[in-house]
Amino acid sequence: MCLWLSDMGAHVTGLALDPETDPSLFGSARIHELVEDYRGDIGDKKIVDAAFDEAAPEIVFHMAAQPLVRRSYRDPVETYRTNVVGTAHVLDAARRCDSVRSIVVVTTDKCYHNNEWEWAYRETDRLGGKDPYSNSKACTEFVAASFRESFFCSDAASGIGTDARLATARAGNVIGGGDWSEDRLVPDIIRSLIASEPIEIRNPSATRPWQHVIEPLCGYLILAERLWNGECQSAYNFGPEPENELTVAELVDQLSSGFRNAGGSVVSKADHPKEAQFLRLDSSRAKVELRWHPAFSLDDTLTFTSNWFNAWMNNEDMREHSIRQIHDYETKFLLGN
């Protein structure tokens, strides 16, 4: 998102913790050269307030989170502190910042109460989440909805509303180049390939709706623009088409085929925390109201992902490569419209 916004001419300020991995997309693409880079924890209200005071933003993309299901089992309190209390800190700072006009809060498809059925979830379906991560993201949605009704509506219940508008965005299983996070499938695949080791997979039969990271980012940008123009204020799903669904085992086979040194896969026999086996999003609202649509086929998603990591392994300029992928996506998205 920083690369895309900077390429569009925006003045970007970021507030985040230090990158947890080395390598990282932040480092590989030299993003620190493009943005005002603030370090801090959104769980610390003073840090959040200071960042808003200094940056005076007009548009806010709130993506900061503890985003890992397995880590949420190990540290549920920290997960809730970051995802729920941290979100309240960000939105409280935004409501008191006169420059803010548009706020997009990014949550996840896992915020829904998952019945493991074949039907796609709509924005009006029940929120919930059984594991601490998923549940914390449902709580994030509740916090955002409360702030929207209390402070970001023309008839705000508090009587002290602002002109800013707020919406939440829920994406599916996002993959793409530059992700090196722990306990995520694509980074695990890449680390195994680099080490010339078999790829260990935990839930081979779990079905996921895979989408390239650029797809929902495009949706977030469109949503932010519509909020700026006062046209919408709600929750939106940004998920891939049903034909982009694969089991974990199928994804491992198809993605690893894009690398020369693929060494096969093995199923982990260790006990792992329970994760959802199936979850699908209905993105009709975003398609109709925002005119957003998925532009990538599954082949596009896997090709862009493998090309990024192959370029990284070949020591290419990863900022240049990433921006080129964004431009290629823009062309494909506009042709689809």
Phi, psi and omega in degrees: 000319177300316179297316183294312180298316179297321179295332178276354178099009181283150170268113191252132172242135179239140173238120184201166168287169172299147176306135184278344185237157172221108013284169174215158176296322180304317180282316184298324181264006178051047185293334179299338179283347187252343189232160166281113192254108177256138178254131178171168184257126180292350173287350178256106186300321181298322179294317180296313180301317181295321179296318178294318180298320183286318187277329185047060186287153173262327179234135182239124169252110181264103181244351184297133183192162161266104195259009189250126181298312185295322178294328180295331175290323181285327185218073183295323183296315179296323178299313178293322181300314181288309190284329183257300180295319179300319177297319177299321178297315181296314183288328177293320176295320181296321183290338180263003182256110187297337184282340187288131177237339188216129182227123175246118178259118183268123176246245185190159173294339183282001177287346180280149170291110190271116177268003180058034179259174186276346182283148180279144181277137176255164185298339181270357180287163184299135174268156181184253183101126186266322179275161184302321179297305183300318179295321179297328179285328171296319176298323176302318178298319179294319178298314181297318180297320179296314178296322179299311183287331184273328190228337189247025175242153178298330177249045184307137185298332183285342185080002180232046182288163179244174177279352180291153178234150188226139173218157175253154183230131183238113181254166180272209180284104187269131175229169178158172181293145176095354178274120179237020186294156176288153172055035172237145192297307185297312176302323177298320178298313183295317179298321178293321179295318180297322181274000183055043179242155174299147181277122180270125180239145188263319185231074188299332184268354180293134180260133182230148172270094188281137176216147178287145184303330182294330183300302180293328177302320176301317178297319180297321180294316178297317180298317180299320180294318180294321176298318179303320182275002178072026188266341185204161178192096187193207175243144183224136171271139174231084183243164180281171175288156182304330181290352176272007180274135176217156169287163178302316181298319179295319179296317179302314181297314185288319182289317182294339178294346178276007180234145185292327190255032178297135185240023179082184183221158175226150179269127179294136179263359180287158175284134181231150176301149182292135173232158181300142178269334184204135178200129183229141180256143170262114184258024184300320182299314180295323180294319184279309187279326184254349185059030172271150176205150174294131181257343185261137165282172176299321178299319177300315182300312182290322180294314179298322181292310181293324179297321180297311182291325175296321177297319178298317179296333180268012176061035175284168176285108190281339171292313180299317181296318182294317179293325177296320177296320177299316180296319178298321178294316180304316179299315182294320180294316181293323177296326179290339176273000000 
